[in-house]
Amino acid sequence: MSNKAFAVIVQELRDGRTHSELSTGLNDLLAAVAMTGKGGTVTLKIEVKPASKGSEVDKVMITDKVTVTLPKPERGTDVYWLTSDNELSRSHPRQSSLDLRQAPSAQPTTLKEAIQ
């Protein structure tokens, strides 16, 4: 049985690239959770196989897979109306439009002072 700590093995995998990938994935996940308010995951899968066939195993092959599942931000919703020709319209087809114009800004003609 190995006495080597799991963290040491993770740091050695692929010359440290696995550990770096996990660290980057965790940082990305933390930022996404802070931004969206939703959760996500960082998953490390380690596969161990014997290097050769036979009853005596003196060498193993270790592969890893790091998967980062970031939370997805909420997507907005748009509202459209259907016209009589089944076309999409941003304006309600049975509602008349208002003729809007800029109102003039009036300056006050007399000023009053407050007494203290």
WOURZI-V888304 format. One record per pair of residues at least 12 apart in sequence whose C-alpha atoms are under 6 Angstrom apart, sorted by sequence separation. I is the first residue (numbers start at 1). GAP is how many residues later the second one is. D is the distance in whole Angstrom. If there is no record, write none. Layout:
i->I gap->GAP d->D
i->I gap->GAP d->D
This chain:
i->49 gap->12 d->5
i->48 gap->13 d->6
i->48 gap->14 d->5
i->47 gap->15 d->6
i->47 gap->16 d->5
i->46 gap->17 d->6
i->46 gap->18 d->5
i->45 gap->19 d->6
i->45 gap->20 d->5
i->44 gap->21 d->6
i->44 gap->22 d->5
i->43 gap->23 d->6
i->43 gap->24 d->5
i->42 gap->25 d->6
i->42 gap->26 d->5
i->41 gap->27 d->6
i->41 gap->28 d->5
i->40 gap->29 d->5
i->40 gap->30 d->5
i->40 gap->31 d->5
i->39 gap->32 d->6
i->38 gap->33 d->6
i->36 gap->37 d->6
i->29 gap->41 d->6
i->25 gap->43 d->6
